[in-house]
Amino acid sequence: MNVVDAHVLDTGVLIVGAGPTGLTLGVDLARRGVDALVLEGAGELFPGSRGKGFQPRTMEVFDDLGIVDALHAAGGPYPVGMVWRNGERVGEHHMFDPAGPSEDSPYNRAWMVPQWRTQEILAARLAELGGGIAFRHEVAGVTQDEDGVTAHLSSGAAVRARYLVAADGGRSAVRRALGVGMTGETVDPSPTLVADVRVRGLDRDNWHVFPPRDGADLLAVCPLAGTEDFQVMARFPEGADVVTSADGVRKVVAERSHIAAEDVTEVRWVSDFRPRAALADRFRAGRVFLAGDAAHVHSPAGGQGLNTSVQDAYNLGWKLGAVLKGEAPAALLDSYEEERRPIAAQMLDLSTAVHRGAVRRGGATRQLGIGYRDSSLTVETRGAVGEDAVRAGDRAPDGTVDGVRLFDAFRGPHWTLLALGVDAPGGGAAVPVVRGGAHGAYGTGLFLVRPDGYVGWAGNTPEGLGGYLGRFGLAG
Ligand SMILES: Cc1cc2nc3c(=O)[nH]c(=O)nc-3n(C[C@H](O)[C@H](O)[C@H](O)COP(=O)(O)OP(=O)(O)OC[C@H]3O[C@@H](n4cnc5c(N)ncnc54)[C@H](O)[C@@H]3O)c2cc1C
């Protein structure tokens, strides 16, 4: 692990927190050659399985960042639920609506990797790209002026940067220091215990569900793909005292299932939480941006929190890169809050609805339909296009055009122009061009794909394209 002495540093971007959000942003900035440093208060990466489910859209992000193969090797698909009563299997429970990969969405199924493993993979990629994490560097406050922002560490040291991103989780010290409010509600007043354990005598082919009975609430024991561990989740009545010790975990498992306490052979990590849904009033205060759980906290139901967090980082990375390299005006950074805050609000409503049983884990939870049609960065120059056709602002689907796989062409920090069934603009191309005939949901037209995989500009002719590219320092 690359550990950097933060006492002497003056950098482009300071990222506070080496969780999934901070590490994703670190990777994206490192591959863009942007000077950045991740400051982490703890002495090591988070050790628990917590956010274990990836939605298809997040796997597409990880494909672009070069870690999708590592995540595939480290995890597996979600197992089918198995409901138990009195030590007997009484039936299967299908948690997700069926989905499968297709040409335009190759990762279309929920994929499980325990959060600690994901963070290891992200940190390894960051180190490979030359990025650094400074552990035991807790940020206690921030101040800012016209030129930059200073992070004040608990140690008394100060670190200076042009921009700072608060990726320091739901209790964000940076958000509090800025005085940015968080508005929300308790989704469920009942506390839930979560633990990573080793268990004897339970198969790894099923997510074992022990429904509430005799006054005891739900217990679920899920095999964690790619490990020998299981994730235990046990819900308690409102106001109950949750005992987060190894014995507390063994007791609740033995009380609510046929598994004996001694068959829980190891308890590797334990925590508890009360599901909340809350959204930061702003995602930006001057030179400081809030991302991930620092900006929105969800119920874990429906697996939206980590996924939305990773996509915040992915939205912000290319914008910080373009501004710091002088390719785009600083105003581009305003589009981060404009684009991401409404999406976070939608995802909060969705996870609360899944938690309350009002919505199934289906289409919307996969996050493939998220887009930025109303963004000030989106320009659609065509009139009517078909109902299901790709428009400016939409996610750019995969596919193969004239032998070129689109996700291969998109992979990397650049923009890409698709010229499908129409002529590409003449002259020196400012961005790589993929040419071919009409294709899938794109149909025909020119589609300029942003570095984060959304169509920024679409047209039938190149008119206006040069001006649009110029906004990002890309004119040919
Ligand atoms: C039981 C459970 C199950 C979940 N399941 C899912 C799921 O299936 N899918 C999903 O999408 N999401 C899930 N989530 C949510 C997911 O875990 C979070 O959304 C995710 O961890 C957010 O990442 P983050 O990087 O923003 O914050 P965190 O993971 O909280 O990381 C913040 C980091 O900042 C560090 N830090 C904090 N304060 C400071 C400071 N002052 N200075 C320096 N460093 C600091 C912390 O040590 C930590 O490393 C689940 C959550 C829980 C509790």
The ligand as a Gaussian input file, in Angstrom:
#p B3LYP/6-31G(d) Opt

LIG

0 1
 C      -25.473000      -3.512000       6.327000
 C      -25.260000      -2.680000       5.121000
 C      -25.432000      -3.264000       3.882000
 C      -25.246000      -2.490000       2.752000
 N      -25.454000      -3.085000       1.539000
 C      -25.310000      -2.353000       0.415000
 C      -25.459000      -2.956000      -0.881000
 O      -25.724000      -4.173000      -1.023000
 N      -25.288000      -2.160000      -1.972000
 C      -25.004000      -0.830000      -1.838000
 O      -24.937000      -0.131000      -2.872000
 N      -24.801000      -0.248000      -0.635000
 C      -24.935000      -0.969000       0.494000
 N      -24.702000      -0.383000       1.706000
 C      -24.255000       1.025000       1.770000
 C      -22.733000       1.174000       1.569000
 O      -22.030000       0.425000       2.521000
 C      -22.334000       2.661000       1.648000
 O      -23.173000       3.399000       0.792000
 C      -20.866000       2.889000       1.230000
 O      -19.983000       2.362000       2.164000
 C      -20.566000       4.393000       1.080000
 O      -19.228000       4.565000       0.728000
 P      -18.454000       5.897000       1.102000
 O      -17.074000       5.705000       0.557000
 O      -19.218000       7.085000       0.671000
 O      -18.423000       5.946000       2.697000
 P      -17.752000       4.925000       3.756000
 O      -17.748000       3.533000       3.212000
 O      -18.423000       5.199000       5.020000
 O      -16.244000       5.409000       3.808000
 C      -15.849000       6.604000       4.457000
 C      -14.360000       6.522000       4.783000
 O      -13.968000       7.796000       5.321000
 C      -13.164000       7.592000       6.474000
 N      -13.317000       8.795000       7.319000
 C      -14.406000       9.138000       8.059000
 N      -14.202000      10.327000       8.654000
 C      -12.967000      10.729000       8.276000
 C      -12.187000      11.899000       8.568000
 N      -12.659000      12.870000       9.362000
 N      -10.938000      12.018000       8.035000
 C      -10.449000      11.035000       7.211000
 N      -11.146000       9.901000       6.908000
 C      -12.393000       9.764000       7.427000
 C      -13.729000       6.324000       7.098000
 O      -12.777000       5.717000       7.964000
 C      -14.036000       5.486000       5.864000
 O      -12.921000       4.731000       5.453000
 C      -24.876000      -1.122000       2.859000
 C      -24.684000      -0.546000       4.114000
 C      -24.881000      -1.311000       5.227000
 C      -24.694000      -0.670000       6.579000

